[in-house]
Amino acid sequence: MPVEAFFVWLNGIIWSNVLIALCLGAGLWFSFRTRFMQVRGFAEMCRLTVSGQKSEAGVSSFQALAISMAGRMGIGNIAGVATAIAYGGPGAVFWMWVMGFLGASTSYIECTLAQIYKEKDAEGRYRGGPAYYIEKAMGLKWYAVAFAIATVVAAGLLLPGVQANAIADSATNVLCGIDGCTAVGGTGAMKLWIGLGVAAMLAVIIFGGIKRIATFAEVVVPFMALAFILMAVIVMVANADKVPAMFADIFSSAFGGHAAFGAIVGQAVAWGVKRGIYANEAGQGTGPHAAAAAEVSHPAKQGYVQAFAIYFDTMLVCTSTAFLLLSTGMYNTFKTVTQDGKETLVEIFSGVPGVQPSEGAQFTQAAVESVLPGWGAGFVALALFFFAFTTIMAYYYMAETNLTYLAGVKKTHPLATLLLRLGIVGMVVFGAYHNAAMAWTLGDIGVGLMAWLNIVAILILQKPALLALRDYERQKKLGLDPTFDPEALGIRNAGFWNRRG
């Protein structure tokens, strides 16, 4: 079996309907268990997002939010949404909304667990995440090590290539339009140069550590998100007459009621959930790493903040991309047809002829270009650069945190840290140059492995996060600024909070 075919096969196994059902089911279960805290606690989410202090050991709640949002708001918000619509039709957008709504409660659970079981590393910085709470709450060291290794490989090697590939593709689409960049040796050579440039910028940031990552993220992430949302609003206003039909397409095709897209309702659910998880990362186990780094008086505070992150990512940023595409008609949708034992893609809607599903950013560029000629390709390329670059930066932090976990109480060996930094920088160059389909496949494998390991863990370990939620709400009703005492709640092995108390 060829290497590419093997990875496609493996991706199909990991992203089977079982994982999709597990993600949806976990979100629904946590929503009931938290009594839909993502609805009841919305005002508290907004308040906590802009409050809190940083310290020598940790970052502020807003910085932790910015780091986690940097990880969530990558190309999944631009190219990924377009890919979901390409394979699942407009109905995929509805299922992304469902995943976002349910995923907010999932994010609360995993990020509160990360705060409860966080620790200080050998250099006095807060560290935490799935590997930490799996070991401390479940007592399964081997399971924790498996997650840590999977995350180092996924976040340090597999996922950065997807982001870098999208940066290179969108940039060459702008820079190599007519002459094909013949002056520098063609589009392939241009992608290589772009990859080298992005890798150099990344090295400057990640060699500065978590404080530099946090400072960069809190400035860049809000700006880039709001600029992108504003562009979507401008395009929608320009196409106001098409908005009602757009909503009709979304809801009718989500349940199989659309004449053209009804036949792919199964694909709409699968791709909506899949890209929803990829975009907002609820349950994947990435957000908890940044959540654990926050300086807070009670773990539930960061759980609320990270639940809000899902809303912002899915309901605003992902929805902005979807509305850009659907209101302008600048998207293609395909269905899979099996002929003579082979699967082929057949177009059932063609708004941008010749563009394939893996080239999702080009749909978004065409959408903006249709309303603001001369602006579309460049604006989306710039937005995608910032989205993808900050995500790669966050991936490094996740990989470094799990490398620190593997080192235990000892300081991470400088050579291991250096190899990780060089590895992620090298994968940025590789990903920028390699083909998009393979980059997406490898990225999906990485996301899927982490999701499997983490979702199973948080379904088992949900009780401490639920106890923390009730304790937080009880103290708020008494007019207190909640503080956390794990022993009073019967929560064991919360070493940092026990020592702090």
C-alpha positions in Angstrom: 0.0 0.0 0.0 1.4 3.4 -1.0 2.3 5.8 1.9 -0.4 8.3 1.0 -3.1 5.6 0.7 -2.1 4.2 4.1 -2.5 7.6 5.8 -5.9 8.1 4.1 -7.0 4.6 5.3 -5.7 5.3 8.9 -7.5 8.7 8.9 -10.8 6.9 7.9 -10.4 4.5 10.8 -9.7 7.2 13.4 -12.4 9.5 12.1 -15.1 6.8 11.9 -18.7 7.5 12.8 -17.9 6.3 16.3 -15.7 9.3 17.0 -18.2 11.7 15.5 -21.0 10.2 17.7 -18.7 10.3 20.7 -17.9 14.0 20.3 -21.6 14.9 19.8 -22.7 12.6 22.7 -20.0 13.9 25.1 -21.1 17.5 24.4 -24.8 16.7 24.9 -24.0 14.7 28.1 -21.8 17.5 29.6 -24.5 20.1 28.7 -27.1 18.2 30.8 -24.6 17.5 33.6 -23.6 21.2 33.9 -27.3 22.2 33.5 -26.4 24.0 30.3 -23.8 26.3 31.9 -23.0 27.6 28.4 -26.4 29.3 28.5 -26.9 30.1 32.2 -23.3 31.3 32.6 -22.9 33.4 29.5 -22.8 36.7 31.4 -20.2 35.3 33.8 -18.1 34.0 30.9 -17.9 37.5 29.4 -17.1 39.1 32.8 -14.3 36.6 33.6 -12.7 36.9 30.1 -11.5 40.4 30.8 -10.7 40.0 34.5 -7.8 38.3 36.4 -4.2 39.0 37.0 -1.0 37.4 35.8 1.9 36.4 37.9 5.5 35.1 37.6 4.2 31.6 37.5 1.1 32.1 35.3 -0.6 34.3 32.7 -3.8 36.3 33.0 -7.2 34.8 32.1 -7.3 37.0 29.0 -3.7 35.9 28.0 -4.7 32.2 28.6 -7.8 32.8 26.4 -5.7 34.4 23.7 -3.2 31.5 23.7 -6.1 29.0 23.5 -7.8 31.1 20.8 -4.6 31.2 18.9 -4.7 27.4 18.8 -8.4 27.3 18.0 -8.5 30.0 15.4 -6.4 28.5 12.6 -7.1 27.6 9.0 -10.0 25.5 10.2 -11.9 28.8 10.6 -11.2 29.7 6.9 -10.1 26.8 4.8 -11.7 24.2 7.1 -15.2 25.7 6.9 -14.9 25.9 3.2 -13.9 22.2 3.1 -16.8 21.2 5.3 -19.2 23.0 2.9 -17.5 21.4 -0.1 -18.1 17.9 1.2 -21.2 18.4 3.3 -23.0 21.3 1.6 -24.5 24.3 3.4 -26.0 21.9 6.0 -22.6 21.3 7.4 -22.7 24.9 8.9 -25.7 23.9 11.0 -23.9 20.9 12.5 -20.9 23.1 13.2 -23.2 25.4 15.2 -24.5 22.3 17.1 -20.9 21.2 17.8 -20.0 24.7 18.9 -23.0 25.0 21.3 -22.4 21.5 22.8 -18.6 21.9 22.7 -18.8 24.9 25.1 -19.7 22.5 27.9 -17.0 20.0 26.9 -14.5 22.8 27.0 -15.6 23.8 30.5 -15.0 20.2 31.7 -11.6 19.7 30.2 -10.3 23.2 31.1 -11.5 23.1 34.6 -9.9 19.7 35.1 -6.6 21.2 33.7 -6.8 24.0 36.4 -7.6 21.5 39.2 -4.7 19.3 38.5 -2.1 21.8 37.3 1.4 21.9 38.7 4.5 24.1 38.7 7.3 22.9 36.5 11.0 22.9 37.5 11.2 26.5 36.4 8.3 27.6 38.5 5.7 28.0 35.6 2.2 26.6 35.7 1.8 23.5 33.5 -1.2 21.3 33.0 -3.4 19.5 30.5 -4.9 16.1 29.8 -1.7 14.2 30.6 -1.6 15.8 34.0 -5.2 15.1 34.9 -5.2 11.7 33.4 -2.3 10.7 35.7 -3.5 12.5 38.9 -7.3 11.7 38.7 -7.2 8.4 36.9 -4.0 7.0 38.2 -3.1 5.7 34.8 0.5 6.8 34.1 0.7 4.8 30.8 -2.5 6.5 29.5 -1.1 9.9 30.4 2.2 9.2 28.7 0.4 8.0 25.6 -1.5 11.3 25.4 1.7 13.3 26.0 3.5 11.4 23.2 0.5 11.7 20.8 0.4 15.5 21.5 4.1 16.0 21.0 3.9 14.2 17.7 0.6 15.8 16.6 1.2 19.4 17.8 4.9 19.4 17.1 5.0 17.6 13.8 1.7 16.8 12.1 -0.6 19.8 12.7 1.9 22.7 11.9 2.2 21.5 8.3 -1.5 22.0 7.7 -1.3 25.6 8.9 1.9 26.3 6.9 0.5 24.7 3.8 -2.6 27.0 3.9 -0.4 30.1 4.4 1.7 29.1 1.4 -1.2 28.3 -0.8 -3.1 31.5 -0.1 0.0 33.6 -0.5 1.0 32.1 -3.8 -2.6 32.5 -5.0 -2.0 36.3 -4.6 1.7 36.6 -5.6 1.8 34.1 -8.5 -1.4 35.0 -10.2 -0.4 35.7 -13.8 3.3 34.9 -14.3 3.3 31.9 -11.9 6.3 33.4 -10.1 8.7 32.4 -12.9 11.2 34.9 -11.5 11.9 32.8 -8.5 11.5 29.4 -10.1 7.7 28.9 -10.1 5.0 28.4 -7.4 6.8 25.5 -5.8 9.9 27.6 -5.2 7.7 30.5 -3.9 6.0 28.1 -1.4 9.4 27.1 -0.2 10.5 30.7 0.4 7.3 31.4 2.2 7.8 28.4 4.4 11.3 29.5 5.3 10.0 33.0 6.1 7.2 31.8 8.3 9.7 29.3 10.0 12.1 32.2 10.8 9.3 34.3 12.4 8.1 31.3 14.4 11.6 30.7 15.7 11.8 34.2 17.0 8.6 33.8 19.0 9.0 30.3 20.4 12.6 30.7 21.5 11.3 33.4 23.8 9.1 31.0 25.8 5.5 31.2 27.1 5.7 34.9 28.2 6.5 36.0 24.7 3.9 33.7 23.2 1.3 35.1 25.6 2.2 38.7 24.8 2.1 38.2 21.1 -1.2 36.3 21.3 -3.1 38.8 23.4 -2.3 41.6 20.9 -2.7 39.8 17.6 -5.6 37.3 18.2 -8.4 39.8 19.1 -7.3 42.2 16.3 -7.2 39.5 13.5 -10.6 38.0 14.6 -12.4 41.3 14.7 -11.0 42.4 11.4 -12.2 39.2 9.7 -15.7 39.4 11.3 -16.0 43.0 10.1 -15.1 41.9 6.5 -17.8 39.2 6.7 -20.4 41.8 7.8 -19.4 44.1 4.9 -19.8 41.3 2.4 -23.1 40.2 3.9 -24.5 43.7 3.8 -23.5 44.0 0.1 -25.4 40.7 -0.5 -28.3 41.4 1.8 -30.9 40.2 -0.7 -29.3 36.7 -0.7 -29.2 36.2 3.1 -32.7 34.7 3.5 -32.0 32.1 0.8 -28.6 31.4 2.5 -30.3 30.5 5.8 -32.9 28.5 4.0 -30.2 26.4 2.3 -28.4 25.9 5.7 -31.4 24.5 7.5 -33.0 22.6 4.7 -29.8 20.8 3.7 -28.9 20.0 7.3 -31.8 17.7 7.5 -31.9 16.4 3.9 -34.8 18.7 2.8 -32.9 20.5 0.0 -33.4 19.3 -3.5 -29.7 19.5 -4.5 -28.0 18.8 -1.1 -30.5 16.5 0.5 -28.6 13.4 -0.7 -25.5 14.3 1.3 -27.1 14.9 4.7 -24.9 12.2 6.2 -21.8 14.0 4.9 -23.2 17.3 6.2 -23.3 15.9 9.8 -20.0 14.2 9.5 -18.1 17.1 8.0 -19.9 19.7 10.2 -18.9 17.8 13.4 -15.4 17.0 12.1 -14.5 20.5 11.0 -16.3 21.9 14.1 -14.0 19.9 16.3 -11.0 20.9 14.2 -11.9 24.6 14.4 -12.9 25.0 18.0 -11.0 22.0 19.4 -13.5 21.3 22.1 -12.7 17.8 23.5 -9.5 17.6 21.5 -7.4 18.3 24.6 -5.6 21.4 23.2 -7.4 24.1 25.1 -6.6 22.7 28.6 -2.9 23.4 28.1 -3.4 27.2 28.0 -6.2 27.1 30.6 -3.8 25.5 33.1 -1.3 28.4 32.7 -3.8 31.0 34.0 -3.5 32.6 37.4 -7.0 32.3 39.0 -8.4 31.8 42.5 -10.8 29.1 41.4 -10.5 26.5 38.6 -14.1 27.1 37.3 -13.1 30.6 36.4 -10.9 29.4 33.6 -13.5 26.8 32.7 -16.0 29.6 32.0 -13.5 31.6 30.0 -12.6 28.6 27.8 -16.3 27.8 27.3 -16.7 31.4 25.9 -13.7 30.7 23.6 -15.8 28.0 21.8 -18.7 30.5 21.3 -16.4 33.1 19.9 -14.5 30.7 17.6 -17.5 28.8 16.2 -20.4 31.2 16.4 -18.5 34.3 15.2 -15.4 33.4 13.3 -16.4 30.2 11.6 -19.9 31.5 11.0 -18.3 34.6 9.3 -16.5 32.4 6.9 -19.6 30.4 6.1 -21.7 33.5 5.5 -18.9 34.9 3.2 -19.1 31.7 1.1 -22.9 31.1 1.1 -24.0 34.7 0.6 -21.8 35.1 -2.4 -22.3 31.6 -3.8 -18.5 31.2 -4.0 -18.2 27.6 -3.1 -18.3 24.2 -4.6 -20.0 21.1 -3.2 -19.2 17.5 -4.1 -20.7 14.1 -3.5 -18.8 10.9 -3.5 -19.8 8.4 -6.1 -18.6 4.8 -6.4 -18.0 3.6 -9.9 -16.3 0.3 -10.8 -15.1 0.0 -7.2 -13.5 3.4 -7.2 -14.7 6.5 -5.3 -14.8 9.7 -7.3 -16.0 13.3 -6.5 -18.8 14.7 -8.5 -19.8 18.4 -8.3 -23.4 19.1 -7.4 -22.8 22.9 -7.0 -20.1 24.9 -8.7 -19.6 28.5 -7.7 -15.8 28.5 -8.2 -15.0 26.1 -11.1 -11.8 24.2 -10.9 -11.1 24.6 -7.2 -10.9 21.4 -5.2 -12.2 20.8 -1.6 -8.6 20.8 -0.2 -8.1 24.3 -1.5 -10.6 25.8 0.8 -8.9 29.2 1.3 -9.4 30.0 -2.4 -13.2 29.8 -1.9 -13.0 32.5 0.8 -10.7 34.6 -1.3 -13.1 34.4 -4.2 -16.0 35.4 -1.9 -14.4 38.6 -0.8 -13.1 39.4 -4.3 -16.6 39.1 -5.7 -17.7 42.1 -3.5 -14.5 44.0 -3.1 -12.5 43.5 -6.3 -8.7 43.7 -5.7 -9.1 43.1 -2.0 -10.3 39.6 -1.6 -7.2 37.5 -2.3 -4.9 39.7 -0.4 -7.1 40.3 2.6 -7.9 36.5 3.1 -4.2 35.6 2.6 -3.2 38.1 5.3 -6.0 36.9 7.7 -5.1 33.3 7.1 -1.4 34.1 7.7 -2.2 35.5 11.2 -4.8 32.8 12.0 -2.4 30.0 11.0 0.8 31.6 12.4 -0.7 32.1 15.9 -2.0 28.5 15.8 1.4 27.1 15.0 2.7 29.1 17.9 0.1 27.6 20.2 0.9 24.1 18.9 4.4 24.6 20.0 3.3 25.6 23.5 1.1 22.4 23.7 4.0 20.2 22.5 6.4 21.9 25.0 4.0 21.4 27.9 3.7 17.7 27.2 7.5 17.4 26.8 7.7 19.0 30.2 5.2 16.4 31.5 7.4 13.6 30.1 10.4 15.0 31.9 8.6 14.7 35.3 10.0 16.7 38.2 13.3 17.3 36.4 13.9 20.3 34.1 13.3 19.4 30.5 16.7 18.6 28.9 17.8 21.5 26.7 18.5 19.2 23.8 15.0 17.8 23.9 13.5 21.4 23.8 15.9 22.4 21.0 14.9 19.3 19.0 11.2 20.1 19.5 11.8 23.7 18.3 13.8 22.6 15.3 11.3 19.9 14.5 8.3 22.3 14.4 10.2 24.8 12.4 11.2 22.1 10.0 7.7 20.9 9.6 6.5 24.4 8.8 8.9 24.4 5.8 7.9 20.9 4.8 4.2 21.6 5.1 4.4 24.8 3.1 6.0 23.0 0.2 4.0 19.7 0.3 0.5 19.1 -1.2 -2.6 20.2 0.7 -4.4 16.9 0.6 -1.6 15.1 2.4 -1.2 18.0 4.9 -4.9 17.8 5.8 -4.8 14.0 6.2 -1.9 14.1 8.6 -3.5 17.0 10.5 -6.8 15.0 10.8 -4.9 12.0 12.1 -3.2 14.2 14.8 -6.5 15.8 15.8 -8.3 12.5 15.9 -5.7 10.7 18.1 -5.8 13.5 20.6 -9.6 13.6 20.6 -10.0 9.9 21.2 -7.7 9.8 24.1 -9.0 13.0 25.7 -12.7 12.5 25.3 -12.7 9.1 26.8 -10.6 10.5 29.8 -12.9 13.5 30.5 -16.1 11.3 30.3 -14.5 9.2 33.1 -13.1 12.2 35.1 -15.9 14.7 34.8 -16.9 14.6 38.5 -14.2 17.1 39.9 -15.1 19.7 37.2 -18.8 19.4 38.1 -18.0 19.7 41.8 -16.0 22.8 41.1 -18.9 24.3 39.1 -21.3 23.8 41.9 -18.8 25.2 44.5 -18.2 28.2 42.3 -21.9 28.9 41.9 -22.5 28.5 45.6 -19.9 31.0 46.6 -21.1 33.5 44.0 -24.6 33.3 45.5 -23.0 34.3 48.8 -21.5 37.3 47.2 -17.9 36.0 47.5 -15.0 36.0 45.0 -14.8 32.2 44.9 -11.7 30.4 46.1 -10.9 26.7 45.8 -10.4 24.1 48.5 -10.2 20.7 46.9 -10.2 18.8 50.2 -13.5 20.3 51.3 -15.0 19.0 48.0 -13.5 15.6 48.3 -11.1 16.1 45.4 -7.9 14.2 45.8 -4.4 14.7 44.2 -4.9 18.4 43.4 -1.4 19.0 44.7 -1.0 22.6 43.7 -4.2 23.7 45.3 -3.5 21.7 48.5 -0.1 23.4 48.9 -1.6 26.8 48.0 -4.3 26.4 50.6 
